Amino acid sequence: MHAISSAALQAALDAGADYADVRLLTETTEYLAARRGQVAAVALDEQTGIGIRVLAGGAWGRAASQHLDTDSLAAAARLAVANARACAPWRVRPVELAPEPAVTATWATPFRRAPESVPLDEKLELLVEVVRRAQERAGVAVTAAVAR
């Protein structure tokens, strides 16, 4: 991942950025659905992508890509610089950054129990139970629930 981030940063600087930062993200989504007390859908999806933010001509520009090959990173970097230059005429004054050292960080959502550690059967059982209880309420004709 470090090599991808470094390549994106270099591509942005090569494209004419005065400053660049990148955010590399991998997102896993589990989609569970229940309708009328039955499991209706189960799907798992994982996506990885990169966001590139640049400063060029005194303005910010951004671009992103889900493709992490060298050509796609370079294209996204060029687009971010082009976006910054397109915004430059509309700025009130040029953006100036304070001289601060570079930061490398990792962040994870805090939780009491890691969602991926909960067995699928347990998640589905809870979801179906929520739908069942909703159906027991007077006046409820159709029930559905989705967990992501």
Beta strands, then each sheet from edge to edge (+ up, - down):
strand 1: 19-35
strand 2: 38-56
strand 3: 59-65
strand 4: 144-147
sheet 1: 3+ 2- 1+ 4-
end
